[in-house]
Amino acid sequence: MKAAELREQTVEDLRDREKELAEKLFALRLQKVTGQLESPAKVKVARRDLARVLTVLREKELGEQV
């Protein structure tokens, strides 16, 4: 997922995506603890995707305030 694609989405879509990614990250961490995680790189990718969504949300919030 690229930041440019995220910037085209609405705030509601981004909030839904944030919730979705947070749940995915939780599930991946749970799998890691129980030893069921196939690829540890998935945690890193999920964290970065969540950070991108949060960054774009923050940009939109700041853009509306100006």
C-alpha positions as CSV (number, residue, x, y, z in Angstrom):
1,M,0.0,0.0,0.0
2,K,1.4,3.4,-1.0
3,A,0.8,6.7,0.7
4,A,-0.5,8.3,-2.5
5,E,-3.2,5.7,-2.7
6,L,-4.2,6.4,0.9
7,R,-4.3,10.1,0.3
8,E,-7.1,9.6,-2.3
9,Q,-9.3,7.8,0.3
10,T,-11.8,9.5,2.6
11,V,-11.3,9.9,6.3
12,E,-13.9,7.3,7.1
13,D,-12.2,4.8,4.8
14,L,-8.9,5.5,6.5
15,R,-10.4,5.0,9.9
16,D,-11.9,1.7,8.8
17,R,-8.5,0.7,7.4
18,E,-6.8,1.7,10.7
19,K,-9.1,-0.5,12.7
20,E,-8.6,-3.3,10.3
21,L,-4.8,-3.1,10.4
22,A,-4.8,-2.8,14.2
23,E,-6.8,-6.0,14.5
24,K,-4.5,-7.7,12.0
25,L,-1.4,-6.6,13.9
26,F,-2.9,-7.9,17.1
27,A,-3.6,-11.3,15.5
28,L,-0.1,-11.5,14.1
29,R,1.4,-10.7,17.5
30,L,-0.7,-13.4,19.1
31,Q,0.4,-15.9,16.4
32,K,4.0,-14.9,17.1
33,V,3.7,-15.6,20.8
34,T,2.0,-18.9,20.3
35,G,4.6,-19.9,17.7
36,Q,2.1,-20.2,14.8
37,L,3.4,-17.2,12.8
38,E,4.6,-18.4,9.4
39,S,6.6,-15.2,8.4
40,P,7.9,-12.7,11.0
41,A,8.1,-10.1,8.2
42,K,4.3,-9.9,8.2
43,V,4.4,-8.1,11.6
44,K,6.8,-5.5,10.2
45,V,4.6,-4.9,7.1
46,A,1.5,-4.5,9.2
47,R,3.2,-2.0,11.5
48,R,4.4,0.1,8.5
49,D,1.0,0.0,6.8
50,L,-0.7,1.1,10.1
51,A,1.9,3.9,10.4
52,R,1.2,5.1,6.9
53,V,-2.6,5.2,7.5
54,L,-2.1,7.1,10.8
55,T,0.3,9.6,9.0
56,V,-2.2,10.3,6.2
57,L,-5.0,10.7,8.8
58,R,-2.9,13.2,10.6
59,E,-2.0,15.1,7.4
60,K,-5.7,15.4,6.6
61,E,-6.5,16.6,10.2
62,L,-3.9,19.3,9.9
63,G,-5.0,20.3,6.4
64,E,-8.5,20.8,7.6
65,Q,-7.4,23.0,10.5
66,V,-5.5,25.5,8.3
